[in-house]
Amino acid sequence: MKTLALLLLLAGTAQAQSLEKRIAAAPDGSVRFSFSARPGVFGNGRNSISWGCDQGNCRHRQVDDNWDSDDHDWDAPCDSGPVRVALRKSSGRITNLRTYVGGEWRPNTSATDLGVVGTKDATSYLLSVAARDDSRVAENAIFPAVLADSVTIWPDLLKMAKDEKVSRKVRRSAVFWLGQAAGDAATRGLTDLVADGDQDHEVRESAVFALSQRPHEEGVPALIRIAKDNKDPDLRRKAIFWLGQSDDPRALSLFEELLTKP
């Protein structure tokens, strides 16, 4: 009885540990965990992830053309989740991070499988990895966080995009995913980011692009304001370029106004 109680206590303690601590305690090699995907996220368990899906139509899709079936972890048809993250540890450092949706892990006795974790714990860990350095792992850590169910991460992404201590590549990635995944509040934040003359120019350019990826009712008015009012001529030109790709009648009205201005 005492042995059973001890085992239950140890299991509860392990469950209560943060994901970061559990990953830090795992041996070098493959480390896996999974968590719930938000509605509208689908994947084939291999090289394709779609999001913004509704009644069979998906607004966005990412395909890994470099996927190699001999160097992959599972096979599956298209599923609505979970999000699966595979890490590679070497000398205690995370050297690779890959994201999948759906499917099942292939049996691998050498991998450390942490099982299903909470989305809050998962996104907290992933965003901390993103802010840590300028590696490809840091850039890749934002994507799975965006896919997590029942968490709001856009304030964290906006904070990351404005933090000059975070690498430029990661900040640009944060801006991109803000444009892809956030709603009205993030769109306002992106507009503020473009208007902030103290921010890195490339980050501001990324914010203009991110606005171009928003639904037209959000992105087009913001781009029009940038095209008309922003003090940076390069950002105005980029806003006009993306408006030209929008096929929106409001963009045509702006072009007519600019071209006929005395």
Protein Blocks (a to p, Z undefined) as FASTA:
>chain_A
ZZmmmmmmmmmmmmmpcfklmmmmpccdjddddddddehiacehiabccehiaehiafbd
cddfkbcfklccbdcdddfbdcddddddeehiafbdcddeehjddddfkbccebjadfkl
mmmmmmmmmmmmmcfklmmmmmmmmmpghiafklmmmmmmmmmkbcfklmmmmmmmmmmm
mcfklmmmmmmmmmmmkbcfklmmmmmmmmmmpcfklmmmmmmmmmmmomblklmmmmmm
mmmmnopaklmmmmmmmmmpZZ
